[in-house]
Amino acid sequence: MLAAGVGCTGEYVGAGGGGGGGGGSDAGRGNGDDGLGEGDPNDPGDPGDPADPPADAGLPGSPDAAPQGNGGEQGECLVQSSYGALGTLPQQAATLRAQQNAAGNVYRLTAQLDAVTNDYLVIELWEGYGALAANGQLTPGTYTIGAQDSDYDTCGACVMLSADFDPQTGNVAKRFIATAGTVTVTNVNGNLAGSVSGIAFKERDPQTNAPLAGSTCASAMASGSFDATLQ
């Protein structure tokens, strides 16, 4: 399937305390793509198995076509202009890790939106940052994406798209970050469950981690739900 632990600057190597996990090691802010492919749905005991076939069963629409008929990929932008209402997000995996430089946890969910081009939705919930700044621990509730959440260096409710992930090199062709919308969390005990709604994405500057000035590449997601066992 996909290689785990890519982008070693933020590779997850342990499990954090709190809501749904045990003790363990650190999670630093890498590039937001670290660990893509963790929790291989085809072979949970071997998350980096390169022999796994594309797991596109049940994915809405055909490869590179927008789910439920909402416009195709936008040429050089490499993502769809709108992913529409996705229902249950496909190919989910969730992790819980301790933050490297602060007293808090990071809850992370990935969903493979396209098994051919390897486009991923990545949700990271950083306790003590952005929309989560007022919370000592992540609890069920609805979190609104604000200005701090549009920058990967400061976001608490971080909702991102990684376009054309290459499992051989760990490279991502383009990165996007949400600038509007909400993340609703319904469970953090054992499973990470909830939904996203009204998400607007802008291309992310790989140097500053904020929206890329002058870029016309954008995307949107009306809604999607998730429920995955925390690893």
TIVOLUM-957375 format. One record per residue: z negated, x negated, y negated of N, C-alpha, C in turn; residue in one letter; residue number from 1. Coordinates in Angstrom, 2 decimals, padded with zeros to 5 digits. Layout:
N
Z;X;Y;Z;X;Y;Z;X;Y;A;NUM
...
// end
This chain:
231
000.00;-000.84;001.19;000.00;000.00;000.00;000.00;-000.88;-001.24;M;1
-001.15;-001.03;-001.92;-001.20;-001.83;-003.13;-002.32;-002.85;-003.03;L;2
-002.13;-003.97;-003.72;-003.15;-005.02;-003.70;-004.36;-004.60;-004.50;A;3
-005.53;-004.90;-003.99;-006.77;-004.58;-004.71;-007.19;-005.77;-005.54;A;4
-007.96;-005.47;-006.61;-008.58;-006.53;-007.39;-007.61;-007.35;-008.19;G;5
-006.50;-006.74;-008.67;-005.59;-007.50;-009.51;-006.22;-007.69;-010.88;V;6
-005.72;-008.68;-011.63;-006.24;-008.91;-012.97;-007.68;-009.39;-012.90;G;7
-007.91;-010.57;-012.46;-009.24;-011.01;-012.07;-010.25;-011.02;-013.20;C;8
-009.79;-010.92;-014.45;-010.74;-010.95;-015.55;-011.69;-009.78;-015.51;T;9
-011.31;-008.70;-014.87;-012.19;-007.55;-014.81;-012.33;-007.03;-013.41;G;10
-012.15;-007.88;-012.43;-012.19;-007.44;-011.04;-013.57;-006.91;-010.69;E;11
-013.61;-005.79;-010.01;-014.86;-005.20;-009.58;-015.28;-005.85;-008.27;Y;12
-016.49;-006.38;-008.25;-016.91;-007.11;-007.07;-018.19;-006.56;-006.46;V;13
-018.79;-005.56;-007.06;-020.02;-005.01;-006.51;-020.14;-003.55;-006.83;G;14
-021.35;-003.01;-006.74;-021.59;-001.61;-007.06;-022.78;-001.52;-007.98;A;15
-022.69;-000.62;-008.94;-023.76;-000.47;-009.91;-024.82;000.49;-009.43;G;16
-025.94;000.52;-010.14;-026.98;001.49;-009.84;-026.71;002.79;-010.55;G;17
-027.63;003.75;-010.39;-027.48;005.01;-011.08;-026.76;006.03;-010.27;G;18
-026.20;007.03;-010.97;-025.66;008.26;-010.42;-025.24;008.27;-008.99;G;19
-024.31;007.41;-008.53;-023.83;007.57;-007.19;-023.72;006.31;-006.39;G;20
-024.29;005.18;-006.81;-024.03;003.95;-006.09;-025.27;003.14;-005.85;G;21
-025.11;001.98;-005.22;-026.22;001.11;-004.95;-026.29;000.00;-005.96;G;22
-027.07;-001.06;-005.65;-027.16;-002.18;-006.55;-025.92;-003.02;-006.47;G;23
-025.84;-004.11;-007.25;-024.68;-004.95;-007.08;-024.30;-005.73;-008.28;G;24
-023.02;-006.04;-008.39;-022.54;-007.04;-009.30;-021.85;-006.41;-010.50;S;25
-021.16;-007.26;-011.26;-020.71;-006.89;-012.59;-019.32;-006.30;-012.64;D;26
-019.08;-005.52;-013.69;-017.74;-005.10;-014.06;-017.55;-005.39;-015.53;A;27
-016.63;-006.29;-015.87;-016.31;-006.58;-017.25;-015.04;-005.85;-017.63;G;28
-014.75;-005.77;-018.91;-013.50;-005.15;-019.36;-012.39;-006.16;-019.15;R;29
-011.50;-005.88;-018.21;-010.34;-006.74;-017.99;-009.19;-006.23;-018.84;G;30
-008.20;-005.63;-018.18;-007.08;-005.06;-018.91;-006.89;-003.58;-018.59;N;31
-007.82;-003.00;-017.83;-007.72;-001.60;-017.49;-006.88;-001.33;-016.27;G;32
-006.24;-002.36;-015.73;-005.43;-002.20;-014.52;-006.12;-002.82;-013.32;D;33
-007.26;-003.49;-013.55;-007.93;-004.20;-012.48;-008.31;-003.25;-011.36;D;34
-008.04;-003.68;-010.13;-008.43;-002.87;-008.99;-007.48;-001.76;-008.65;G;35
-006.29;-001.70;-009.28;-005.32;-000.68;-008.89;-005.05;-000.81;-007.40;L;36
-005.09;000.31;-006.72;-004.87;000.31;-005.29;-006.14;000.22;-004.48;G;37
-007.32;000.08;-005.13;-008.56;000.11;-004.38;-008.69;001.45;-003.69;E;38
-009.28;001.45;-002.50;-009.46;002.70;-001.79;-008.16;003.21;-001.23;G;39
-007.42;002.36;-000.51;-006.14;002.70;000.08;-006.24;004.00;000.87;D;40
-005.56;005.09;000.45;-005.69;006.36;001.15;-005.09;006.34;002.54;P;41
-004.18;005.38;002.83;-003.58;005.32;004.15;-004.44;004.55;005.14;N;42
-005.23;003.60;004.63;-006.00;002.74;005.51;-007.24;002.27;004.75;D;43
-008.28;003.09;004.69;-009.44;002.74;003.88;-010.09;001.43;004.27;P;44
-009.90;000.97;005.50;-010.49;-000.28;005.92;-009.71;-001.50;005.50;G;45
-008.50;-001.27;004.96;-007.64;-002.39;004.57;-006.90;-002.02;003.30;D;46
-007.59;-002.02;002.13;-006.99;-001.50;000.91;-005.84;-002.31;000.38;P;47
-005.62;-003.53;000.87;-004.52;-004.35;000.36;-003.39;-004.49;001.34;G;48
-003.30;-003.60;002.31;-002.30;-003.72;003.37;-000.89;-003.58;002.82;D;49
-000.08;-004.67;002.81;001.27;-004.59;002.24;002.23;-003.83;003.13;P;50
001.83;-003.54;004.37;002.72;-002.84;005.30;002.64;-001.34;005.15;A;51
001.70;-000.84;004.34;001.60;000.61;004.19;002.87;001.18;003.56;D;52
003.34;002.31;004.05;004.50;002.95;003.43;004.10;003.63;002.14;P;53
005.07;003.94;001.26;004.74;004.68;000.05;004.08;006.00;000.42;P;54
002.96;006.28;-000.24;002.21;007.49;000.09;002.58;008.60;-000.87;A;55
003.85;009.05;-000.81;004.31;010.03;-001.78;004.24;011.45;-001.27;D;56
003.69;011.65;-000.09;003.59;013.01;000.43;002.74;013.85;-000.51;A;57
003.30;014.97;-000.93;002.56;015.88;-001.78;002.64;015.58;-003.25;G;58
003.27;014.48;-003.64;003.42;014.21;-005.05;004.34;015.24;-005.69;L;59
003.97;015.77;-006.85;004.82;016.76;-007.48;006.14;016.16;-007.94;P;60
007.23;016.82;-007.63;008.54;016.37;-008.09;009.07;015.20;-007.29;G;61
010.26;014.76;-007.61;010.86;013.62;-006.95;010.55;012.36;-007.74;S;62
010.78;011.17;-007.15;010.49;009.93;-007.87;011.20;009.88;-009.21;P;63
010.44;009.50;-010.23;010.95;009.35;-011.60;011.38;010.66;-012.23;D;64
011.04;011.77;-011.61;011.26;013.06;-012.26;009.91;013.61;-012.63;A;65
009.86;014.30;-013.78;008.57;014.78;-014.24;008.04;015.86;-013.34;A;66
006.73;015.85;-013.06;006.16;016.91;-012.27;006.35;018.26;-012.93;P;67
006.65;019.28;-012.12;006.77;020.66;-012.56;007.77;020.80;-013.70;Q;68
008.79;019.96;-013.70;009.94;020.16;-014.59;009.75;019.75;-016.02;G;69
008.83;018.87;-016.32;008.59;018.48;-017.70;009.23;017.14;-018.02;N;70
010.52;017.11;-018.34;011.21;015.92;-018.83;011.07;014.67;-017.96;G;71
012.02;013.80;-017.83;011.93;012.61;-016.99;011.39;011.42;-017.73;G;72
011.43;010.25;-017.10;010.96;009.04;-017.74;011.82;008.71;-018.96;E;73
011.19;008.15;-019.98;011.85;007.95;-021.27;012.45;006.56;-021.39;Q;74
013.40;006.21;-020.56;014.08;004.94;-020.69;013.12;003.77;-020.74;G;75
013.15;003.03;-021.85;012.32;001.84;-021.99;010.82;002.15;-022.03;E;76
010.46;003.40;-022.26;009.04;003.74;-022.31;008.43;003.80;-020.92;C;77
009.23;004.03;-019.89;008.83;003.92;-018.49;007.85;004.98;-018.00;L;78
007.49;005.93;-018.85;006.64;007.03;-018.43;007.30;008.33;-018.83;V;79
006.79;009.42;-018.31;007.34;010.72;-018.64;006.79;011.22;-019.97;Q;80
007.59;011.95;-020.70;007.14;012.44;-022.00;005.98;013.41;-021.85;S;81
005.96;014.15;-020.74;004.83;015.02;-020.42;004.69;015.15;-018.91;S;82
003.48;015.00;-018.44;003.21;015.20;-017.02;002.78;016.62;-016.72;Y;83
002.65;017.44;-017.76;002.34;018.84;-017.58;000.95;019.05;-016.99;G;84
000.81;020.21;-016.32;-000.43;020.55;-015.65;-000.31;020.10;-014.19;A;85
-001.05;019.07;-013.82;-000.88;018.44;-012.51;-001.71;019.07;-011.41;L;86
-002.67;019.90;-011.75;-003.57;020.40;-010.72;-004.43;019.25;-010.22;G;87
-004.60;019.15;-008.91;-005.37;018.05;-008.34;-004.58;016.76;-008.44;T;88
-005.16;015.73;-009.05;-004.45;014.47;-009.21;-004.18;013.84;-007.85;L;89
-002.99;013.25;-007.64;-002.65;012.68;-006.33;-003.25;011.31;-006.10;P;90
-003.47;010.98;-004.83;-003.85;009.63;-004.39;-005.01;009.06;-005.21;Q;91
-006.16;009.72;-005.13;-007.32;009.33;-005.94;-008.18;008.28;-005.24;Q;92
-008.81;007.43;-006.05;-009.84;006.50;-005.57;-010.82;006.29;-006.71;A;93
-012.12;006.21;-006.38;-013.15;006.09;-007.41;-014.12;004.97;-007.07;A;94
-014.60;004.29;-008.11;-015.58;003.22;-007.93;-016.69;003.36;-008.96;T;95
-017.83;002.79;-008.64;-018.97;002.71;-009.56;-019.45;001.27;-009.57;L;96
-019.51;000.67;-010.76;-019.92;-000.72;-010.91;-020.88;-000.86;-012.09;R;97
-021.70;-001.91;-012.06;-022.56;-002.25;-013.18;-021.75;-002.98;-014.24;A;98
-022.03;-002.70;-015.52;-021.36;-003.42;-016.59;-021.82;-004.87;-016.63;Q;99
-020.91;-005.73;-017.03;-021.21;-007.16;-017.04;-022.09;-007.57;-018.20;Q;100
-021.86;-006.97;-019.38;-022.54;-007.45;-020.58;-023.44;-006.41;-021.23;N;101
-023.75;-005.34;-020.52;-024.60;-004.29;-021.09;-025.34;-003.59;-019.96;A;102
-026.40;-002.89;-020.35;-027.21;-002.18;-019.35;-026.62;-000.80;-019.14;A;103
-025.65;-000.71;-018.27;-025.02;000.57;-017.99;-024.04;000.42;-016.86;G;104
-023.43;001.52;-016.48;-022.46;001.53;-015.39;-021.07;001.88;-015.89;N;105
-020.10;001.60;-015.06;-018.72;002.00;-015.30;-018.26;002.83;-014.11;V;106
-017.89;004.07;-014.38;-017.29;004.93;-013.36;-015.78;004.86;-013.55;Y;107
-015.06;004.69;-012.46;-013.61;004.47;-012.57;-012.86;005.29;-011.54;R;108
-011.82;005.95;-011.99;-010.96;006.70;-011.08;-009.51;006.33;-011.33;L;109
-008.76;006.10;-010.25;-007.33;005.89;-010.35;-006.61;006.97;-009.57;T;110
-005.45;007.36;-010.06;-004.60;008.33;-009.37;-003.17;007.85;-009.48;A;111
-002.49;007.73;-008.35;-001.12;007.24;-008.33;-000.17;008.40;-008.61;Q;112
000.39;008.42;-009.81;001.24;009.53;-010.23;002.64;009.45;-009.65;L;113
003.11;008.24;-009.35;004.44;008.04;-008.80;004.38;006.89;-007.81;D;114
004.63;007.19;-006.52;004.49;006.18;-005.47;005.66;005.22;-005.40;A;115
006.75;005.52;-006.09;007.92;004.64;-006.06;007.85;003.63;-007.19;V;116
007.60;004.09;-008.41;007.50;003.17;-009.55;006.08;002.69;-009.77;T;117
005.13;003.19;-008.98;003.73;002.78;-009.09;003.18;003.01;-010.49;N;118
003.30;004.25;-010.96;002.68;004.65;-012.22;001.31;005.24;-011.90;D;119
000.30;004.80;-012.63;-001.08;005.20;-012.36;-001.73;005.82;-013.58;Y;120
-002.56;006.83;-013.33;-003.54;007.28;-014.31;-004.84;006.56;-013.98;L;121
-005.47;005.99;-015.01;-006.74;005.28;-014.84;-007.76;005.89;-015.80;V;122
-008.88;006.36;-015.26;-009.97;006.90;-016.08;-011.16;005.98;-015.89;I;123
-011.69;005.45;-017.00;-012.90;004.65;-016.96;-013.93;005.28;-017.88;E;124
-015.13;005.46;-017.37;-016.22;006.05;-018.14;-017.33;005.01;-018.28;L;125
-017.43;004.44;-019.50;-018.37;003.35;-019.79;-019.60;003.92;-020.47;W;126
-020.73;003.86;-019.78;-021.97;004.34;-020.37;-022.32;003.52;-021.61;E;127
-022.71;004.24;-022.69;-023.14;003.57;-023.91;-022.04;003.26;-024.90;G;128
-020.80;003.64;-024.60;-019.67;003.35;-025.49;-018.95;004.64;-025.89;Y;129
-018.30;004.60;-027.05;-017.41;005.67;-027.48;-018.02;007.05;-027.32;G;130
-017.30;007.92;-026.63;-017.76;009.30;-026.44;-019.03;009.38;-025.62;A;131
-019.37;008.28;-024.92;-020.58;008.25;-024.09;-021.72;007.49;-024.76;L;132
-021.58;007.17;-026.03;-022.56;006.31;-026.70;-023.95;006.93;-026.75;A;133
-024.02;008.25;-026.84;-025.31;008.92;-026.97;-026.02;009.10;-025.63;A;134
-025.33;008.80;-024.54;-025.89;009.03;-023.22;-026.42;007.73;-022.62;N;135
-027.65;007.76;-022.12;-028.16;006.61;-021.40;-027.45;006.44;-020.07;G;136
-027.16;007.56;-019.41;-026.42;007.57;-018.16;-025.37;008.66;-018.23;Q;137
-024.29;008.47;-017.48;-023.25;009.49;-017.43;-023.81;010.73;-016.74;L;138
-023.69;011.87;-017.40;-024.14;013.14;-016.85;-023.01;014.15;-016.95;T;139
-023.05;015.22;-016.16;-022.02;016.26;-016.27;-021.93;016.79;-017.69;P;140
-020.72;017.00;-018.15;-020.48;017.49;-019.50;-019.04;017.23;-019.89;G;141
-018.67;017.64;-021.09;-017.32;017.43;-021.61;-017.38;016.39;-022.73;T;142
-016.54;015.39;-022.61;-016.51;014.27;-023.55;-015.17;014.26;-024.28;Y;143
-015.23;014.29;-025.60;-014.03;014.33;-026.43;-013.59;012.91;-026.79;T;144
-012.32;012.62;-026.56;-011.77;011.30;-026.87;-011.65;011.16;-028.39;I;145
-012.36;010.17;-028.93;-012.34;009.92;-030.37;-011.69;008.59;-030.69;G;146
-011.88;008.14;-031.93;-011.21;006.92;-032.39;-011.63;005.71;-031.56;A;147
-012.92;005.58;-031.23;-013.35;004.42;-030.45;-012.78;004.44;-029.04;Q;148
-012.50;005.64;-028.53;-011.97;005.76;-027.17;-010.48;005.46;-027.10;D;149
-009.85;005.26;-028.23;-008.43;004.91;-028.28;-008.21;003.40;-028.27;S;150
-009.28;002.65;-028.16;-009.23;001.19;-028.11;-009.97;000.76;-026.86;D;151
-009.30;000.01;-025.98;-009.93;-000.33;-024.71;-011.14;-001.24;-024.86;Y;152
-011.27;-001.92;-025.98;-012.43;-002.78;-026.20;-013.69;-001.98;-026.50;D;153
-013.54;-000.73;-026.96;-014.70;000.05;-027.41;-014.81;001.41;-026.75;T;154
-013.89;001.77;-025.90;-013.86;003.15;-025.38;-015.00;003.41;-024.40;C;155
-015.46;004.65;-024.43;-016.40;005.14;-023.43;-015.69;006.07;-022.47;G;156
-014.92;007.00;-023.02;-014.06;007.86;-022.23;-012.64;007.30;-022.34;A;157
-012.31;006.39;-021.43;-011.05;005.66;-021.47;-010.08;006.32;-020.49;C;158
-008.99;006.87;-021.00;-007.98;007.51;-020.14;-006.67;006.78;-020.41;V;159
-006.10;006.19;-019.36;-004.98;005.28;-019.54;-003.86;005.54;-018.54;M;160
-002.66;005.15;-018.91;-001.51;005.12;-018.00;-001.08;003.67;-017.82;L;161
-000.83;003.29;-016.58;-000.26;001.98;-016.27;001.10;002.21;-015.64;S;162
002.16;001.78;-016.33;003.52;002.07;-015.89;004.12;000.90;-015.13;A;163
004.71;001.21;-013.98;005.43;000.23;-013.16;004.54;-000.95;-012.76;D;164
003.45;-000.64;-012.11;002.56;-001.67;-011.58;003.23;-002.40;-010.42;F;165
003.23;-003.73;-010.48;003.81;-004.56;-009.43;002.68;-005.10;-008.56;D;166
002.54;-004.63;-007.31;001.42;-005.08;-006.48;001.53;-006.53;-006.05;P;167
002.71;-007.12;-006.15;002.88;-008.53;-005.76;002.37;-009.48;-006.84;Q;168
002.57;-009.13;-008.09;002.17;-010.01;-009.19;000.95;-009.51;-009.94;T;169
000.63;-008.23;-009.77;-000.46;-007.63;-010.54;-000.04;-007.25;-011.95;G;170
001.24;-007.38;-012.29;001.71;-007.07;-013.63;001.95;-005.57;-013.81;N;171
001.75;-005.12;-015.03;002.07;-003.76;-015.44;003.07;-003.83;-016.56;V;172
004.17;-003.07;-016.46;005.24;-003.17;-017.45;004.81;-002.65;-018.81;A;173
004.13;-001.51;-018.84;003.63;-000.94;-020.09;002.29;-000.27;-019.84;K;174
001.42;-000.34;-020.84;000.13;000.32;-020.77;000.01;001.33;-021.89;R;175
-000.62;002.45;-021.59;-000.83;003.52;-022.56;-002.31;003.88;-022.56;F;176
-002.81;004.35;-023.71;-004.20;004.79;-023.81;-004.25;006.13;-024.52;I;177
-005.18;006.98;-024.11;-005.30;008.31;-024.71;-005.88;008.22;-026.11;A;178
-005.30;008.99;-027.01;-005.79;009.07;-028.38;-006.37;010.44;-028.69;T;179
-006.24;011.39;-027.77;-006.78;012.73;-027.96;-006.96;013.38;-026.60;A;180
-007.82;014.39;-026.56;-008.04;015.14;-025.33;-009.51;015.09;-024.93;G;181
-009.80;015.64;-023.76;-011.18;015.68;-023.28;-011.24;015.26;-021.82;T;182
-012.40;014.72;-021.45;-012.73;014.43;-020.05;-013.96;015.25;-019.72;V;183
-013.86;016.09;-018.71;-014.99;016.88;-018.25;-015.48;016.32;-016.93;T;184
-016.76;016.03;-016.86;-017.38;015.51;-015.65;-018.27;016.60;-015.06;V;185
-018.07;016.89;-013.78;-018.87;017.92;-013.12;-019.82;017.35;-012.07;T;186
-019.58;016.13;-011.61;-020.45;015.53;-010.60;-020.34;014.01;-010.66;N;187
-021.48;013.32;-010.53;-021.49;011.86;-010.46;-022.33;011.37;-009.29;V;188
-022.80;012.26;-008.46;-023.66;011.90;-007.34;-022.86;011.85;-006.05;N;189
-022.53;010.63;-005.63;-021.73;010.47;-004.41;-020.25;010.57;-004.66;G;190
-019.84;011.58;-005.40;-018.45;011.76;-005.80;-018.34;011.74;-007.31;N;191
-017.20;011.30;-007.81;-016.88;011.45;-009.22;-015.91;012.62;-009.31;L;192
-016.33;013.69;-009.94;-015.52;014.91;-010.00;-015.44;015.41;-011.42;A;193
-014.31;016.02;-011.75;-014.13;016.58;-013.07;-012.67;016.83;-013.37;G;194
-012.31;016.74;-014.64;-010.93;017.03;-015.04;-010.64;016.39;-016.39;S;195
-009.35;016.30;-016.69;-008.90;015.89;-018.02;-008.06;017.03;-018.59;V;196
-008.03;017.13;-019.91;-007.30;018.23;-020.54;-006.79;017.80;-021.91;S;197
-005.56;018.26;-022.24;-005.00;018.03;-023.56;-004.86;016.57;-023.92;G;198
-004.47;015.73;-022.96;-004.43;014.29;-023.20;-003.13;013.89;-023.89;I;199
-003.25;013.13;-024.97;-002.10;012.53;-025.66;-002.22;011.02;-025.53;A;200
-001.14;010.38;-025.07;-001.13;008.94;-024.86;-000.22;008.26;-025.87;F;201
-000.63;007.06;-026.28;000.23;006.17;-027.05;000.27;004.82;-026.36;K;202
001.40;004.10;-026.56;001.51;002.78;-025.95;000.41;001.87;-026.50;E;203
-000.14;001.05;-025.60;-001.25;000.17;-025.95;-000.76;-001.25;-026.17;R;204
-001.26;-001.86;-027.24;-000.93;-003.25;-027.54;-001.66;-004.16;-026.54;D;205
-000.93;-004.98;-025.78;-001.59;-005.82;-024.78;-002.46;-006.91;-025.38;P;206
-002.28;-007.18;-026.67;-003.09;-008.21;-027.33;-004.36;-007.64;-027.95;Q;207
-004.26;-006.49;-028.60;-005.41;-005.92;-029.30;-006.10;-004.81;-028.53;T;208
-005.44;-004.26;-027.51;-005.95;-003.15;-026.70;-005.98;-001.82;-027.43;N;209
-005.55;-001.79;-028.69;-005.45;-000.56;-029.46;-004.01;-000.03;-029.37;A;210
-003.76;001.21;-029.86;-002.38;001.70;-029.87;-001.44;000.73;-030.56;P;211
-000.25;000.54;-030.00;000.70;-000.45;-030.48;001.40;000.06;-031.74;L;212
001.22;-000.65;-032.84;001.82;-000.27;-034.12;003.33;-000.29;-034.01;A;213
003.97;000.77;-034.49;005.43;000.85;-034.53;006.07;001.35;-033.25;G;214
005.31;001.49;-032.18;005.89;001.98;-030.93;006.10;003.48;-031.00;S;215
007.24;003.92;-030.50;007.53;005.35;-030.43;007.28;005.89;-029.03;T;216
006.81;005.05;-028.12;006.55;005.49;-026.75;005.25;006.27;-026.69;C;217
005.32;007.45;-026.11;004.15;008.31;-026.00;004.29;009.17;-024.76;A;218
003.20;009.77;-024.37;003.21;010.66;-023.22;002.10;011.68;-023.40;S;219
002.03;012.63;-022.48;001.00;013.67;-022.56;000.69;014.17;-021.16;A;220
-000.48;014.77;-021.03;-000.88;015.40;-019.78;-001.69;016.64;-020.13;M;221
-001.20;017.80;-019.73;-001.89;019.03;-020.08;-003.23;019.14;-019.38;A;222
-003.26;018.80;-018.09;-004.50;018.88;-017.34;-004.35;018.23;-015.98;S;223
-005.47;017.90;-015.39;-005.52;017.36;-014.03;-006.96;017.30;-013.59;G;224
-007.21;017.54;-012.32;-008.58;017.52;-011.81;-008.74;016.41;-010.79;S;225
-009.98;015.94;-010.62;-010.25;014.86;-009.68;-011.58;015.10;-008.97;F;226
-011.66;014.55;-007.78;-012.88;014.62;-006.97;-012.74;013.57;-005.88;D;227
-013.37;012.42;-006.07;-013.21;011.30;-005.14;-014.55;010.67;-004.86;A;228
-014.72;010.19;-003.63;-015.95;009.53;-003.22;-016.10;008.21;-003.96;T;229
-017.26;007.98;-004.54;-017.52;006.73;-005.25;-017.74;005.60;-004.24;L;230
-017.04;004.51;-004.48;-017.15;003.32;-003.61;-017.85;002.20;-004.35;Q;231
// end
